[in-house]
């Protein structure tokens, strides 16, 4: 534990001691392209992380509000009016889809003949509406999240590619000068390794955020499935007796 804290305390000093301007000056076109690409995807990843975090946090807060309203409410119409205002909640969207389908069925007058088939077809329509809404909400929550997984998987290899190119260029330069002392090798090789560090800098936050978002979205998926089952039971008891 003390060794880890010792390394962490020296990490800012090591990063501050690096001459970033010299690294850029000594980099080849390929290395600069790799660093530019990694910087671009890192900025895009952080922007997406902030956006998705806000979206999922809003969805969680509004879903809790909706569930409190749903279980305390006595009239579906009143719950529907509240749910329409909670646009960030996947559960409210699922409920709205089921309620709207139920309203359509309520407008259809039932005849004496075929009443049972009408009831069976009606509950299936409500169930399909709930499933479609839940699927649409999962797709919306998952949108652009795979980008983080791609960055987390590919960025270290892109950085490693830049490091390999940098080391090859450094060795070629050393071979041309005919001087292979430690002082001449250390600087260019250290600069080349910066690409690997840049790749990890882009990949680590993306992987952590990707796993966190996938886990949170799975919870929403389970909650929507449970809510759909509860809503169908309520509909069966009160509207399809």
C-alpha positions, 0 to 999 in steps of 0.5 A: 500500500505504501509503495502504491501511494509512493508511486502515485505521489511521484506520478504528477512530478513525472508527468510534469517533467515531460517536455510535451512540446519536444515530443510533438516536435520530434514526432513523425507524421504517423505519430502525430496522427495517432496522438491526434486520433487518441486526443479526438476520441478521448474528448468525444468519450468524455463528452459522451460519458457526461451526456450519458451520465446525465441521461441515466441519472435523469431517467433514474430520478424521474422513474422513482417519481413515476413509480411513487405516483403510479402506486399511490394513484387511484385513476389511470388517467391522472397517472397518465397526465403525470407520466407525460411530464416525465419524458426522461423516465423509461418506465413512464414511456412504457406506461404511456404506451400501455395506457394509450393502447388500453384507451383505444380498446376502451373506445371499441364497443363490445358486442355480445358475440365474440366478447371473449376473443375481444378480451383475449386480443385486447390484452395481447395488444396491450402486452405488445405495446408495452414490449415495443415501448420497452424495446424502444427505451432500451435502444435509446438508453444504449445509443452511442454506448458501444462507442465507449466499448470500442474506444476501450478496446481499440485505443491501447492498440492504437497507442501501441502502434504509435509507440512501435512507429516511434521506437522504429524511427528513434532506432533509425535516427540512432543508427544514422548518427552511429551513437547508441549511448543511454543518453541518446536512446532514452529520450526518443524511446521515452517520447515514443512510449508517450503514445501508449500512455495516451492510448491508456488515458483514452481507454481506461475512462471509456471502459469504466464508463461502458461497464457502468452504463451497461450495468445501469441499463440492465437494471432499467431493462429488468424494471421495465419488464417487472413493471409491464408484468404488474401493469398487465396484472392490473389491467387483467383484473380491472378491465378484462374480467 
